[in-house]
Amino acid sequence: MAVALTILTDPRGTDARRELALPPATSILAAAHAAGIDVTATCGGRGRCTSCRVKFVAGAVPPPTIGDEVQLGDALVREGYRLACQCQPTEAVTVQVAPPLEETSFQILGAGAGVAGRVRIDSGVDKQLLKISLPHEEHHQTSDLEELAAAVGIAAADVPAGVLAGLPQALRDDPAGVTVTSFAGRILAVERGDTTSMRFGLAIDVGTTSVVTTLLELTSGEQLASVSSLNPQAVFGADLMSRIAFAQFNPGNLRKLRTRILGLLNQHVAEVCRASGVLPKWVYKVVVVGNTCMHHVLLGIDPSHVGLAPYAPVMRHALTLAAHELFLKIAPEARVCFLPIVAGFVGADAVAVALATHLDEGDALRMAVDIGTNGEVLLGSSARLIACSAPAGPAFEGGQIRHGMRGAHGAIDRVTVDDDVRVHTIGEADPLGICGSGLLDLVAGLLDAGAIDWTGLIQVEGRDALPPALRDRVVMRGEERQVVVLRPGEAGAGREIVLTQDDVRQLQLAKGAIASGIAMLQHVAGVAAERVAELLLAGGFGNYLSIASAVRIGLIPDLGAGRVRYVGNAASLGAQLCLLSEPERARADALARRIEHVSLAAHPDFEQIFVDCMNFPRP
Amino acid sequence: MAVALTILTDPRGTDARRELALPPATSILAAAHAAGIDVTATCGGRGRCTSCRVKFVAGAVPPPTIGDEVQLGDALVREGYRLACQCQPTEAVTVQVAPPLEETSFQILGAGAGVAGRVRIDSGVDKQLLKISLPHEEHHQTSDLEELAAAVGIAAADVPAGVLAGLPQALRDDPAGVTVTSFAGRILAVERGDTTSMRFGLAIDVGTTSVVTTLLELTSGEQLASVSSLNPQAVFGADLMSRIAFAQFNPGNLRKLRTRILGLLNQHVAEVCRASGVLPKWVYKVVVVGNTCMHHVLLGIDPSHVGLAPYAPVMRHALTLAAHELFLKIAPEARVCFLPIVAGFVGADAVAVALATHLDEGDALRMAVDIGTNGEVLLGSSARLIACSAPAGPAFEGGQIRHGMRGAHGAIDRVTVDDDVRVHTIGEADPLGICGSGLLDLVAGLLDAGAIDWTGLIQVEGRDALPPALRDRVVMRGEERQVVVLRPGEAGAGREIVLTQDDVRQLQLAKGAIASGIAMLQHVAGVAAERVAELLLAGGFGNYLSIASAVRIGLIPDLGAGRVRYVGNAASLGAQLCLLSEPERARADALARRIEHVSLAAHPDFEQIFVDCMNFPRP
């Protein structure tokens, strides 16, 4: 029998509440999601993080599960916290949701500098002003559309139905004439009067964690506005596998994921258009990049089998749809171009990175590393181009780290370790937690100081060799090794901030994924690091990390000064290139066919390489 | 300032009510429609009928307008009735809506006998069962879609995105294989298992007054189920001009019209599928016919200019869309084929009539008359085919007739006049009013009896020459000439049922429109009635009228016995032919190009012919 579940939905403690009937054997998380209540589940509801924790405020608190104890720790369990994903109450209870991850002022990488100077502009979107005089006599057997088609010089049947709605007014209302917009021989819009100077497009990069939308003027290539947000699907799972698990064989959940991203894209459209005074109906072309899962979900395609061996995508070719088919609130017949896909975990974003970095040109071997929740590594030259996925997971974004947080206001983003630990926070604010770049610096510094050894073990036993201030931070609590980064009050910290042994393991897994991707591509190509002329760091996190720290922990190989370079959000830049240039979009097609996918897990040498890469480099 | 308006929405008198704020200078009808309350406005809110009347039950009753007095008469005005379209209260009032027109058991013409035996079946919908073995190794760079496309033998890019949703499951779940449905080289659906025997289609006839949907099996051509309903747009206007006026330059109202018809079509789909045990996803082809205005509204195209000289349609060519673009709940990629249009008032329905009657074949001149609210007349042979519209208005449906009603239970549908008036009702029920066929019989009988003269005047002055029983029925009340068809209690009538002078004038206008269309086509073709080998009566009303009465009042010419024939709902039959046969659908295209539109109003001789046709034939 269902039991009454009351959820206090406002983490700030106001009285906002929802009353639900909780069916038997249903978790609080599942019931909340079914009712449309946002409870964040970074791990996708698998008991592997703390984001869905709720506090019991009325009714019997159920006994803690293993998951509660491991993830939440004794103190929170005693205070009445439980993981909503693990907890299936059998009598009436009231729970309060916890505050979501801090999301304000999150340093999401924007679109980066524009690409206007880097490409000859040839967007394919054409506008022409026509004067069409309609016959006034009834005996003419004709129609508005036939008169228009004759003036433009195409067949009436080739005009999409979507432009018919406003046709009668457009043809009659303005003495200046009508403006006809076309793309690849297809009429996209018919507008009254002269709007020939209004030609805009959007480049959209849908990442697992963040979504970036950029508005460009299609004549000059000028970047008018850019907006970025966290991907609102994250509430259903922080990484791709969690999200695929959420949607797997569950059309209702797939719809939820899709609705969220489509809703966000329309918010983005409204925002960039408002910011730049552009009417959404003047946006005629959109280029979308994203990994295979994001691509499939956006199109409403079941991604279940992308998550199951052999990880085949449902489709790979470049696809162009009308905006109304995606419910995008721009010109209804605007063309939305999805770049092609290489494989289940090497998506259109990787193609866009290859395009923007011109990795396929020149004799020198170069490497591009897109560090993200679902990272990709590409290696190549004009001779050959290979790629693999490197699923780092959310650790670089602060996920699954005890006091981890995203790169938001108050996050420790830079750490120096000398005789003690010294921190810098984003916005110089009181520290709230550690974000990815701070975590890299911290672990790199602790490695150099000898507080962590090359296997990743926190050196509680050897701490006496450390400087006294540092030594006092290396502690054993119960059975857990910790480094106390900040004690309550230090540097303004409101609570203790620690690095746990498990946090170090999470970082090792994450950096091991990227590093083994890099190592495997070198292995497959048969080249040592020395032969890699340049390593390009792309993607959100890739642009904030310290290269020295990244090399120190073995995230990237030590190529020597000047051979590692930040290239910004290369996926978005690739989308912008395709937006401004149809030849570039054609090149993306050719690139997708050229890129060879290296499947890591299927390779006989992978296991050994991965294990090696999980360790830190010995000094 | 807005005033409070309370509408008692249930004409049966329950307490159901809606409270609205009525803005200044807004009619009760406009406010009700804006709030989504169904108040029937047969004339489109132009004060020309009584269908939107409301009764004031609280608050000050406003003084009657001219419209109230003319349309409602003294008695109803005194009882507190007013026309909602004319009334703009300036203080708080409560009004009750009047009962809508009787709609139960309305004799809407169904689809008629099937066309299965009349055409070689070649629907274009093909199904094939395929077995596709997907690669199991990760290093294959492929996708589900590419494997499917290779098996079918087409390019992946030619598969519409809509079929991708279910592709992964379909390819993996059933050992029998997958069934691929295609139409004209385009994949419409991919289904798991063997569904090759499931192939269905719909023929839809969207008339101004009634909508008929027929489900056919596409292998045998068998007609499985048919359903017909009143067009729910009628609440916003009974005839085309009223509906165009409602939607004119008002996108919100256009959307209302569109929503209503799309909603009804989905009801029809559900009904015919349920009745025949067919899953809607097995419906892959639809053929739609309708007049130009219905066609435009269904597609969301602004019909404003169809109602303004020179009455040009926005488009005319045959258009094929995917079902999901029309929100039709069948296979999402099912092809919905709209037949082509000839002119603003000669639509795809006329083309379908020409197709079904084979009017363009043979040497003999034949004529097809589709009698409806918006009628059409076609005349032709293999040499030439001409057509015109004949806007009869709603009189044949009982509209704008004092005691008129649709052909529903209780309607007087047959009348004999000898020494008195004798009536028959539909369902042998107590008479409630007169429907179109009864009206024709009644006027024909009164003409023969001499109670109405050839100009249409009711012979009050000459009534003494009539048989006594009949004489007593011909009366002058105030300034109105009337024939009392039934006194209260006669033949079970609950109230008096009369034919007014104005009713006779309405019938003269309606029959004059059809008759002058017929006469004009003969005039343009230069042929007398004798040369017309056959006259085919089509359409809803055309199948219920008495041919003798129709000839007597001059609705159709007197061709002599056996040369006038009922052909059923020819528009729907034409749609069925195109559903079952692609060559027939191609023939519809050729026909639409061949049919010459004769514009009546633009012709110099029309006015004289129309005036002549309004009179009744002299005996």
Interface residues (C-beta under 8 A of the other chain):
Chain A: L134 P135 H136 E137 E138 H139 H140 Q141 T142 S143 D144 L145 E146 A156 A157 A161 L164 A165 G166 L167 P168 Q169 R172 F249 L299 G300 I301 D302 S304 H305 A309 P310 Y311 A312 P313 V314 M315 R316 H317 A318 L319 L321 E325 I341 V342 A343 E596 H597 S599 A601 A602
Chain B: L134 P135 H136 E137 E138 H139 H140 Q141 T142 S143 D144 L145 E146 A156 A157 A161 L164 A165 G166 L167 P168 Q169 R172 F249 L299 G300 I301 D302 S304 H305 A309 P310 Y311 A312 P313 V314 M315 R316 H317 A318 L319 L321 E325 I341 V342 A343 E596 H597 S599 A601 A602
